Amino acid sequence: MQDTQESAIRTVLGDSQWFDVQGTADEKWCPEEGKIVVELLRKLACASVSPNLYIVSPFVVVQQNLRKAIQASGVLNDWVADPNDWLRERIGTVHVVQGREAEAVILVWCT
């Protein structure tokens, strides 16, 4: 069954997809994965799409490093009202975002 619900995020980023990121990991954190997430956010920001999404990882270390990478990129500046609040509220582990709803989810899954 085709999902017919409108989605500004899907319009910009396309349908659900997997990114096979090749990189090096240190304690489950792969900086190359963080770069992909920043690129996706930058596409949404450039299109002036509301960032009604969560960025989820099963690992706290990945959550922490994603917050740092996104903050350092400056992509949230002039896009969201309070970048620090957005980072705290929208990036977390599976347990933190459980039960919440958003238009989209970026799952950062390290192997």
N, CA, C and O atoms as a printed pandas DataFrame, in Angstrom:
     atom_number atom_name residue_name chain_id  residue_number  x_coord  y_coord  z_coord
0              1         N          MET        A               1    0.837   -1.176    0.000
1              2        CA          MET        A               1    0.000    0.000    0.000
2              3         C          MET        A               1    0.884    1.242    0.000
3              4         O          MET        A               1    1.806    1.342    0.809
4              5         N          GLN        A               2    0.624    2.158   -0.866
5              6        CA          GLN        A               2    1.381    3.403   -1.008
6              7         C          GLN        A               2    0.970    4.398    0.063
7              8         O          GLN        A               2   -0.222    4.594    0.298
8              9         N          ASP        A               3    1.945    5.033    0.721
9             10        CA          ASP        A               3    1.664    6.078    1.700
10            11         C          ASP        A               3    1.360    7.355    0.936
11            12         O          ASP        A               3    2.199    7.834    0.173
12            13         N          THR        A               4    0.175    7.911    1.129
13            14        CA          THR        A               4   -0.224    9.103    0.380
14            15         C          THR        A               4   -0.146   10.378    1.211
15            16         O          THR        A               4   -0.506   11.453    0.732
16            17         N          GLN        A               5    0.315   10.266    2.435
17            18        CA          GLN        A               5    0.411   11.444    3.285
18            19         C          GLN        A               5    1.499   12.387    2.761
19            20         O          GLN        A               5    2.593   11.949    2.404
20            21         N          GLU        A               6    1.187   13.674    2.720
21            22        CA          GLU        A               6    2.144   14.684    2.271
22            23         C          GLU        A               6    3.319   14.768    3.251
23            24         O          GLU        A               6    3.137   14.635    4.461
24            25         N          SER        A               7    4.504   14.985    2.727
25            26        CA          SER        A               7    5.685   15.119    3.570
26            27         C          SER        A               7    6.695   16.033    2.888
27            28         O          SER        A               7    7.255   15.695    1.846
28            29         N          ALA        A               8    6.916   17.190    3.491
29            30        CA          ALA        A               8    7.916   18.119    2.955
30            31         C          ALA        A               8    9.314   17.512    3.029
31            32         O          ALA        A               8   10.145   17.729    2.147
32            33         N          ILE        A               9    9.560   16.754    4.087
33            34        CA          ILE        A               9   10.873   16.120    4.237
34            35         C          ILE        A               9   11.084   15.096    3.125
35            36         O          ILE        A               9   12.165   15.040    2.538
36            37         N          ARG        A              10   10.074   14.292    2.829
37            38        CA          ARG        A              10   10.190   13.300    1.753
38            39         C          ARG        A              10   10.381   13.984    0.401
39            40         O          ARG        A              10   11.119   13.490   -0.451
40            41         N          THR        A              11    9.720   15.110    0.211
41            42        CA          THR        A              11    9.868   15.841   -1.044
42            43         C          THR        A              11   11.327   16.241   -1.266
43            44         O          THR        A              11   11.824   16.181   -2.390
44            45         N          VAL        A              12   12.009   16.648   -0.201
45            46        CA          VAL        A              12   13.407   17.085   -0.322
46            47         C          VAL        A              12   14.383   15.910   -0.330
47            48         O          VAL        A              12   15.295   15.868   -1.155
48            49         N          LEU        A              13   14.197   14.958    0.582
49            50        CA          LEU        A              13   15.178   13.880    0.745
50            51         C          LEU        A              13   14.839   12.604   -0.027
51            52         O          LEU        A              13   15.695   11.736   -0.204
52            53         N          GLY        A              14   13.601   12.492   -0.483
53            54        CA          GLY        A              14   13.198   11.281   -1.184
54            55         C          GLY        A              14   12.616   10.258   -0.236
55            56         O          GLY        A              14   12.528   10.481    0.971
56            57         N          ASP        A              15   12.217    9.119   -0.808
57            58        CA          ASP        A              15   11.646    8.034   -0.017
58            59         C          ASP        A              15   12.690    7.443    0.926
59            60         O          ASP        A              15   13.882    7.730    0.814
60            61         N          SER        A              16   12.224    6.621    1.849
61            62        CA          SER        A              16   13.114    5.942    2.794
62            63         C          SER        A              16   14.254    5.272    2.056
63            64         O          SER        A              16   14.072    4.683    0.991
64            65         N          GLN        A              17   15.433    5.376    2.646
65            66        CA          GLN        A              17   16.608    4.788    2.003
66            67         C          GLN        A              17   17.682    4.485    3.030
67            68         O          GLN        A              17   17.680    5.026    4.135
68            69         N          TRP        A              18   18.598    3.609    2.644
69            70        CA          TRP        A              18   19.745    3.268    3.468
70            71         C          TRP        A              18   20.993    3.874    2.833
71            72         O          TRP        A              18   21.118    3.921    1.609
72            73         N          PHE        A              19   21.899    4.327    3.662
73            74        CA          PHE        A              19   23.188    4.823    3.196
74            75         C          PHE        A              19   24.254    3.870    3.721
75            76         O          PHE        A              19   24.384    3.688    4.932
76            77         N          ASP        A              20   25.002    3.273    2.835
77            78        CA          ASP        A              20   26.098    2.388    3.227
78            79         C          ASP        A              20   27.336    3.261    3.388
79            80         O          ASP        A              20   28.029    3.561    2.416
80            81         N          VAL        A              21   27.601    3.657    4.609
81            82        CA          VAL        A              21   28.692    4.586    4.888
82            83         C          VAL        A              21   29.948    3.787    5.228
83            84         O          VAL        A              21   29.956    2.994    6.170
84            85         N          GLN        A              22   30.987    4.003    4.464
85            86        CA          GLN        A              22   32.272    3.371    4.720
86            87         C          GLN        A              22   33.118    4.356    5.510
87            88         O          GLN        A              22   33.327    5.493    5.088
88            89         N          GLY        A              23   33.597    3.913    6.647
89            90        CA          GLY        A              23   34.411    4.800    7.458
90            91         C          GLY        A              23   35.040    4.044    8.603
91            92         O          GLY        A              23   34.973    2.818    8.679
92            93         N          THR        A              24   35.643    4.789    9.477
93            94        CA          THR        A              24   36.281    4.198   10.646
94            95         C          THR        A              24   35.464    4.541   11.873
95            96         O          THR        A              24   34.898    5.630   11.969
96            97         N          ALA        A              25   35.404    3.617   12.803
97            98        CA          ALA        A              25   34.620    3.842   14.014
98            99         C          ALA        A              25   35.520    3.787   15.235
99           100         O          ALA        A              25   36.462    2.998   15.309
100          101         N          ASP        A              26   35.203    4.645   16.185
101          102        CA          ASP        A              26   35.881    4.648   17.474
102          103         C          ASP        A              26   34.787    4.574   18.527
103          104         O          ASP        A              26   34.020    5.520   18.707
104          105         N          GLU        A              27   34.719    3.456   19.215
105          106        CA          GLU        A              27   33.665    3.235   20.219
106          107         C          GLU        A              27   32.275    3.437   19.620
107          108         O          GLU        A              27   31.438    4.113   20.217
108          109         N          LYS        A              28   32.029    2.872   18.473
109          110        CA          LYS        A              28   30.751    2.900   17.763
110          111         C          LYS        A              28   30.486    4.211   17.025
111          112         O          LYS        A              28   29.529    4.273   16.253
112          113         N          TRP        A              29   31.270    5.241   17.219
113          114        CA          TRP        A              29   31.073    6.518   16.522
114          115         C          TRP        A              29   31.876    6.520   15.245
115          116         O          TRP        A              29   33.081    6.267   15.250
116          117         N          CYS        A              30   31.194    6.808   14.145
117          118        CA          CYS        A              30   31.818    6.894   12.830
118          119         C          CYS        A              30   31.593    8.326   12.315
119          120         O          CYS        A              30   30.468    8.666   11.949
120          121         N          PRO        A              31   32.621    9.162   12.279
121          122        CA          PRO        A              31   32.458   10.544   11.846
122          123         C          PRO        A              31   31.838   10.680   10.451
123          124         O          PRO        A              31   31.127   11.648   10.180
124          125         N          GLU        A              32   32.103    9.724    9.576
125          126        CA          GLU        A              32   31.537    9.774    8.230
126          127         C          GLU        A              32   30.011    9.680    8.265
127          128         O          GLU        A              32   29.335   10.277    7.427
128          129         N          GLU        A              33   29.468    8.935    9.227
129          130        CA          GLU        A              33   28.011    8.882    9.385
130          131         C          GLU        A              33   27.469   10.237    9.832
131          132         O          GLU        A              33   26.413   10.679    9.381
132          133         N          GLY        A              34   28.209   10.885   10.723
133          134        CA          GLY        A              34   27.809   12.220   11.161
134          135         C          GLY        A              34   27.772   13.209   10.009
135          136         O          GLY        A              34   26.891   14.067    9.953
136          137         N          LYS        A              35   28.727   13.097    9.086
137          138        CA          LYS        A              35   28.764   13.988    7.924
138          139         C          LYS        A              35   27.534   13.792    7.041
139          140         O          LYS        A              35   26.982   14.762    6.521
140          141         N          ILE        A              36   27.104   12.547    6.870
141          142        CA          ILE        A              36   25.901   12.273    6.075
142          143         C          ILE        A              36   24.681   12.909    6.738
143          144         O          ILE        A              36   23.846   13.506    6.059
144          145         N          VAL        A              37   24.575   12.786    8.048
145          146        CA          VAL        A              37   23.436   13.376    8.760
146          147         C          VAL        A              37   23.440   14.894    8.586
147          148         O          VAL        A              37   22.393   15.488    8.330
148          149         N          VAL        A              38   24.594   15.520    8.719
149          150        CA          VAL        A              38   24.692   16.975    8.534
150          151         C          VAL        A              38   24.290   17.352    7.111
151          152         O          VAL        A              38   23.600   18.353    6.915
152          153         N          GLU        A              39   24.707   16.570    6.115
153          154        CA          GLU        A              39   24.325   16.854    4.718
154          155         C          GLU        A              39   22.808   16.783    4.536
155          156         O          GLU        A              39   22.221   17.625    3.857
156          157         N          LEU        A              40   22.178   15.777    5.143
157          158        CA          LEU        A              40   20.720   15.660    5.041
158          159         C          LEU        A              40   20.029   16.865    5.684
159          160         O          LEU        A              40   19.083   17.422    5.127
160          161         N          LEU        A              41   20.513   17.254    6.860
161          162        CA          LEU        A              41   19.935   18.428    7.528
162          163         C          LEU        A              41   20.156   19.694    6.707
163          164         O          LEU        A              41   19.276   20.551    6.632
164          165         N          ARG        A              42   21.324   19.809    6.098
165          166        CA          ARG        A              42   21.623   20.992    5.283
166          167         C          ARG        A              42   20.673   21.089    4.084
167          168         O          ARG        A              42   20.237   22.184    3.728
168          169         N          LYS        A              43   20.355   19.957    3.464
169          170        CA          LYS        A              43   19.398   19.950    2.353
170          171         C          LYS        A              43   18.031   20.457    2.817
171          172         O          LYS        A              43   17.379   21.238    2.124
172          173         N          LEU        A              44   17.611   20.007    3.986
173          174        CA          LEU        A              44   16.313   20.453    4.517
174          175         C          LEU        A              44   16.343   21.940    4.853
175          176         O          LEU        A              44   15.390   22.664    4.565
176          177         N          ALA        A              45   17.424   22.387    5.455
177          178        CA          ALA        A              45   17.544   23.801    5.818
178          179         C          ALA        A              45   17.542   24.684    4.577
179          180         O          ALA        A              45   16.888   25.726    4.558
180          181         N          CYS        A              46   18.265   24.277    3.551
181          182        CA          CYS        A              46   18.311   25.055    2.308
182          183         C          CYS        A              46   16.950   25.136    1.637
183          184         O          CYS        A              46   16.654   26.107    0.940
184          185         N          ALA        A              47   16.121   24.118    1.844
185          186        CA          ALA        A              47   14.774   24.101    1.269
186          187         C          ALA        A              47   13.753   24.734    2.216
187          188         O          ALA        A              47   12.558   24.753    1.921
188          189         N          SER        A              48   14.224   25.250    3.351
189          190        CA          SER        A              48   13.362   25.871    4.374
190          191         C          SER        A              48   12.263   24.935    4.859
191          192         O          SER        A              48   11.134   25.358    5.104
192          193         N          VAL        A              49   12.609   23.655    4.994
193          194        CA          VAL        A              49   11.676   22.654    5.492
194          195         C          VAL        A              49   11.818   22.552    7.005
195          196         O          VAL        A              49   12.934   22.479    7.519
196          197         N          SER        A              50   10.719   22.547    7.707
197          198        CA          SER        A              50   10.733   22.411    9.158
198          199         C          SER        A              50   11.394   21.091    9.559
199          200         O          SER        A              50   11.055   20.044    9.006
200          201         N          PRO        A              51   12.328   21.124   10.509
201          202        CA          PRO        A              51   13.022   19.901   10.902
202          203         C          PRO        A              51   12.214   19.062   11.898
203          204         O          PRO        A              51   12.663   18.795   13.013
204          205         N          ASN        A              52   11.022   18.655   11.476
205          206        CA          ASN        A              52   10.161   17.832   12.316
206          207         C          ASN        A              52   10.612   16.378   12.189
207          208         O          ASN        A              52    9.941   15.551   11.573
208          209         N          LEU        A              53   11.769   16.092   12.790
209          210        CA          LEU        A              53   12.337   14.758   12.700
210          211         C          LEU        A              53   13.134   14.446   13.955
211          212         O          LEU        A              53   13.483   15.330   14.737
212          213         N          TYR        A              54   13.407   13.169   14.119
213          214        CA          TYR        A              54   14.291   12.715   15.189
214          215         C          TYR        A              54   15.491   12.034   14.560
215          216         O          TYR        A              54   15.398   11.421   13.496
216          217         N          ILE        A              55   16.615   12.157   15.238
217          218        CA          ILE        A              55   17.825   11.451   14.849
218          219         C          ILE        A              55   18.105   10.484   15.993
219          220         O          ILE        A              55   18.306   10.887   17.139
220          221         N          VAL        A              56   18.113    9.196   15.653
221          222        CA          VAL        A              56   18.121    8.156   16.673
222          223         C          VAL        A              56   19.293    7.209   16.467
223          224         O          VAL        A              56   19.633    6.857   15.338
224          225         N          SER        A              57   19.897    6.807   17.562
225          226        CA          SER        A              57   20.934    5.779   17.556
226          227         C          SER        A              57   20.732    4.904   18.786
227          228         O          SER        A              57   20.223    5.372   19.804
228          229         N          PRO        A              58   21.125    3.651   18.699
229          230        CA          PRO        A              58   21.024    2.816   19.897
230          231         C          PRO        A              58   22.130    3.104   20.915
231          232         O          PRO        A              58   22.104    2.559   22.018
232          233         N          PHE        A              59   23.093    3.947   20.565
233          234        CA          PHE        A              59   24.255    4.148   21.411
234          235         C          PHE        A              59   24.388    5.598   21.893
235          236         O          PHE        A              59   24.281    6.537   21.104
236          237         N          VAL        A              60   24.618    5.763   23.181
237          238        CA          VAL        A              60   24.766    7.094   23.777
238          239         C          VAL        A              60   25.961    7.828   23.176
239          240         O          VAL        A              60   25.871    9.028   22.915
240          241         N          VAL        A              61   27.078    7.134   22.950
241          242        CA          VAL        A              61   28.263    7.795   22.404
242          243         C          VAL        A              61   27.984    8.356   21.011
243          244         O          VAL        A              61   28.502    9.415   20.656
244          245         N          VAL        A              62   27.180    7.665   20.230
245          246        CA          VAL        A              62   26.823    8.164   18.901
246          247         C          VAL        A              62   25.907    9.372   19.039
247          248         O          VAL        A              62   26.085   10.364   18.333
248          249         N          GLN        A              63   24.942    9.303   19.927
249          250        CA          GLN        A              63   24.059   10.444   20.198
250          251         C          GLN        A              63   24.873   11.681   20.567
251          252         O          GLN        A              63   24.640   12.764   20.028
252          253         N          GLN        A              64   25.807   11.526   21.463
253          254        CA          GLN        A              64   26.618   12.656   21.919
254          255         C          GLN        A              64   27.455   13.245   20.783
255          256         O          GLN        A              64   27.546   14.464   20.637
256          257         N          ASN        A              65   28.059   12.381   19.992
257          258        CA          ASN        A              65   28.898   12.864   18.893
258          259         C          ASN        A              65   28.077   13.463   17.759
259          260         O          ASN        A              65   28.535   14.391   17.094
260          261         N          LEU        A              66   26.882   12.953   17.529
261          262        CA          LEU        A              66   25.998   13.575   16.542
262          263         C          LEU        A              66   25.651   14.998   16.965
263          264         O          LEU        A              66   25.679   15.920   16.151
264          265         N          ARG        A              67   25.327   15.167   18.227
265          266        CA          ARG        A              67   25.021   16.521   18.728
266          267         C          ARG        A              67   26.193   17.466   18.491
267          268         O          ARG        A              67   26.007   18.595   18.037
268          269         N          LYS        A              68   27.398   16.998   18.802
269          270        CA          LYS        A              68   28.589   17.827   18.610
270          271         C          LYS        A              68   28.808   18.167   17.137
271          272         O          LYS        A              68   29.084   19.316   16.792
272          273         N          ALA        A              69   28.682   17.156   16.270
273          274        CA          ALA        A              69   28.918   17.368   14.837
274          275         C          ALA        A              69   27.902   18.335   14.242
275          276         O          ALA        A              69   28.256   19.204   13.446
276          277         N          ILE        A              70   26.645   18.181   14.628
277          278        CA          ILE        A              70   25.597   19.059   14.093
278          279         C          ILE        A              70   25.768   20.474   14.621
279          280         O          ILE        A              70   25.615   21.443   13.877
280          281         N          GLN        A              71   26.083   20.593   15.898
281          282        CA          GLN        A              71   26.311   21.924   16.467
282          283         C          GLN        A              71   27.501   22.606   15.791
283          284         O          GLN        A              71   27.425   23.786   15.448
284          285         N          ALA        A              72   28.588   21.878   15.601
285          286        CA          ALA        A              72   29.792   22.445   14.983
286          287         C          ALA        A              72   29.545   22.847   13.531
287          288         O          ALA        A              72   30.178   23.777   13.032
288          289         N          SER        A              73   28.636   22.158   12.852
289          290        CA          SER        A              73   28.358   22.472   11.449
290          291         C          SER        A              73   27.639   23.805   11.280
291          292         O          SER        A              73   27.744   24.441   10.232
292          293         N          GLY        A              74   26.910   24.228   12.308
293          294        CA          GLY        A              74   26.150   25.476   12.232
294          295         C          GLY        A              74   24.868   25.360   11.426
295          296         O          GLY        A              74   24.200   26.367   11.194
296          297         N          VAL        A              75   24.505   24.155   10.992
297          298        CA          VAL        A              75   23.328   23.975   10.141
298          299         C          VAL        A              75   22.028   24.413   10.829
299          300         O          VAL        A              75   21.081   24.818   10.154
300          301         N          LEU        A              76   21.976   24.337   12.144
301          302        CA          LEU        A              76   20.749   24.706   12.852
302          303         C          LEU        A              76   20.610   26.212   13.061
303          304         O          LEU        A              76   19.511   26.712   13.304
304          305         N          ASN        A              77   21.724   26.929   12.967
305          306        CA          ASN        A              77   21.686   28.378   13.160
306          307         C          ASN        A              77   20.791   29.017   12.103
307          308         O          ASN        A              77   20.878   28.667   10.926
308          309         N          ASP        A              78   19.955   29.923   12.499
309          310        CA          ASP        A              78   19.015   30.625   11.614
310          311         C          ASP        A              78   17.975   29.694   10.986
311          312         O          ASP        A              78   17.257   30.102   10.072
312          313         N          TRP        A              79   17.886   28.449   11.465
313          314        CA          TRP        A              79   16.893   27.508   10.948
314          315         C          TRP        A              79   15.892   27.141   12.024
315          316         O          TRP        A              79   14.693   27.057   11.759
316          317         N          VAL        A              80   16.375   26.922   13.235
317          318        CA          VAL        A              80   15.496   26.610   14.359
318          319         C          VAL        A              80   15.626   27.709   15.407
319          320         O          VAL        A              80   16.646   28.394   15.478
320          321         N          ALA        A              81   14.597   27.869   16.210
321          322        CA          ALA        A              81   14.579   28.946   17.207
322          323         C          ALA        A              81   15.711   28.811   18.220
323          324         O          ALA        A              81   16.379   29.796   18.533
324          325         N          ASP        A              82   15.931   27.612   18.733
325          326        CA          ASP        A              82   16.961   27.381   19.743
326          327         C          ASP        A              82   17.743   26.122   19.382
327          328         O          ASP        A              82   17.313   25.018   19.713
328          329         N          PRO        A              83   18.883   26.267   18.709
329          330        CA          PRO        A              83   19.653   25.091   18.284
330          331         C          PRO        A              83   20.001   24.123   19.421
331          332         O          PRO        A              83   19.927   22.908   19.243
332          333         N          ASN        A              84   20.373   24.647   20.569
333          334        CA          ASN        A              84   20.729   23.766   21.686
334          335         C          ASN        A              84   19.534   22.948   22.160
335          336         O          ASN        A              84   19.664   21.763   22.465
336          337         N          ASP        A              85   18.385   23.581   22.217
337          338        CA          ASP        A              85   17.167   22.882   22.612
338          339         C          ASP        A              85   16.818   21.804   21.579
339          340         O          ASP        A              85   16.454   20.688   21.951
340          341         N          TRP        A              86   16.926   22.129   20.293
341          342        CA          TRP        A              86   16.634   21.166   19.241
342          343         C          TRP        A              86   17.563   19.956   19.355
343          344         O          TRP        A              86   17.115   18.815   19.238
344          345         N          LEU        A              87   18.835   20.201   19.580
345          346        CA          LEU        A              87   19.800   19.108   19.727
346          347         C          LEU        A              87   19.436   18.188   20.887
347          348         O          LEU        A              87   19.522   16.965   20.768
348          349         N          ARG        A              88   19.028   18.783   22.011
349          350        CA          ARG        A              88   18.646   17.994   23.185
350          351         C          ARG        A              88   17.364   17.206   22.950
351          352         O          ARG        A              88   17.256   16.043   23.338
352          353         N          GLU        A              89   16.394   17.854   22.311
353          354        CA          GLU        A              89   15.070   17.253   22.148
354          355         C          GLU        A              89   14.978   16.284   20.973
355          356         O          GLU        A              89   14.184   15.345   21.026
356          357         N          ARG        A              90   15.751   16.479   19.929
357          358        CA          ARG        A              90   15.557   15.756   18.674
358          359         C          ARG        A              90   16.611   14.703   18.366
359          360         O          ARG        A              90   16.483   13.979   17.379
360          361         N          ILE        A              91   17.648   14.604   19.187
361          362        CA          ILE        A              91   18.670   13.584   18.987
362          363         C          ILE        A              91   18.747   12.753   20.252
363          364         O          ILE        A              91   18.934   13.285   21.347
364          365         N          GLY        A              92   18.603   11.450   20.096
365          366        CA          GLY        A              92   18.636   10.610   21.279
366          367         C          GLY        A              92   18.752    9.141   20.946
367          368         O          GLY        A              92   18.819    8.737   19.785
368          369         N          THR        A              93   18.773    8.360   22.004
369          370        CA          THR        A              93   18.787    6.915   21.833
370          371         C          THR        A              93   17.366    6.436   21.583
371          372         O          THR        A              93   16.404    7.184   21.751
372          373         N          VAL        A              94   17.253    5.200   21.186
373          374        CA          VAL        A              94   15.950    4.602   20.925
374          375         C          VAL        A              94   15.049    4.755   22.147
375          376         O          VAL        A              94   13.855    5.016   22.005
376          377         N          HIS        A              95   15.600    4.598   23.325
377          378        CA          HIS        A              95   14.807    4.682   24.551
378          379         C          HIS        A              95   14.288    6.094   24.819
379          380         O          HIS        A              95   13.185    6.267   25.337
380          381         N          VAL        A              96   15.079    7.087   24.467
381          382        CA          VAL        A              96   14.710    8.481   24.713
382          383         C          VAL        A              96   13.548    8.922   23.827
383          384         O          VAL        A              96   12.660    9.638   24.291
384          385         N          VAL        A              97   13.539    8.513   22.579
385          386        CA          VAL        A              97   12.512    8.973   21.643
386          387         C          VAL        A              97   11.311    8.031   21.551
387          388         O          VAL        A              97   10.363    8.296   20.812
388          389         N          GLN        A              98   11.356    6.951   22.293
389          390        CA          GLN        A              98   10.255    5.986   22.265
390          391         C          GLN        A              98    8.932    6.676   22.590
391          392         O          GLN        A              98    8.827    7.398   23.582
392          393         N          GLY        A              99    7.937    6.453   21.758
393          394        CA          GLY        A              99    6.614    7.015   21.981
394          395         C          GLY        A              99    6.407    8.402   21.396
395          396         O          GLY        A              99    5.281    8.901   21.395
396          397         N          ARG        A             100    7.449    9.032   20.905
397          398        CA          ARG        A             100    7.327   10.355   20.294
398          399         C          ARG        A             100    7.015   10.214   18.813
399          400         O          ARG        A             100    7.276    9.174   18.210
400          401         N          GLU        A             101    6.460   11.258   18.239
401          402        CA          GLU        A             101    6.122   11.236   16.816
402          403         C          GLU        A             101    6.790   12.394   16.100
403          404         O          GLU        A             101    6.977   13.477   16.656
404          405         N          ALA        A             102    7.143   12.134   14.850
405          406        CA          ALA        A             102    7.720   13.159   13.990
406          407         C          ALA        A             102    7.439   12.763   12.541
407          408         O          ALA        A             102    7.040   11.634   12.252
408          409         N          GLU        A             103    7.652   13.698   11.660
409          410        CA          GLU        A             103    7.452   13.435   10.243
410          411         C          GLU        A             103    8.452   12.429    9.687
411          412         O          GLU        A             103    8.129   11.663    8.779
412          413         N          ALA        A             104    9.676   12.432   10.234
413          414        CA          ALA        A             104   10.725   11.542    9.728
414          415         C          ALA        A             104   11.677   11.165   10.858
415          416         O          ALA        A             104   11.722   11.804   11.909
416          417         N          VAL        A             105   12.432   10.104   10.601
417          418        CA          VAL        A             105   13.452    9.641   11.541
418          419         C          VAL        A             105   14.708    9.323   10.739
419          420         O          VAL        A             105   14.653    8.677    9.692
420          421         N          ILE        A             106   15.830    9.789   11.251
421          422        CA          ILE        A             106   17.132    9.387   10.719
422          423         C          ILE        A             106   17.717    8.444   11.734
423          424         O          ILE        A             106   17.977    8.836   12.871
424          425         N          LEU        A             107   17.929    7.209   11.344
425          426        CA          LEU        A             107   18.484    6.197   12.228
426          427         C          LEU        A             107   19.954    6.024   11.914
427          428         O          LEU        A             107   20.320    5.712   10.781
428          429         N          VAL        A             108   20.787    6.224   12.900
429          430        CA          VAL        A             108   22.230    6.048   12.726
430          431         C          VAL        A             108   22.595    4.745   13.428
431          432         O          VAL        A             108   22.676    4.666   14.653
432          433         N          TRP        A             109   22.809    3.737   12.604
433          434        CA          TRP        A             109   23.006    2.378   13.095
434          435         C          TRP        A             109   24.431    1.955   12.802
435          436         O          TRP        A             109   24.792    1.771   11.640
436          437         N          CYS        A             110   25.231    1.799   13.814
437          438        CA          CYS        A             110   26.628    1.414   13.650
438          439         C          CYS        A             110   26.765   -0.095   13.749
439          440         O          CYS        A             110   26.066   -0.748   14.524
440          441         N          THR        A             111   27.664   -0.631   12.964
441          442        CA          THR        A             111   27.918   -2.074   13.049
442          443         C          THR        A             111   29.356   -2.348   13.410
443          444         O          THR        A             111   29.753   -3.507   13.527
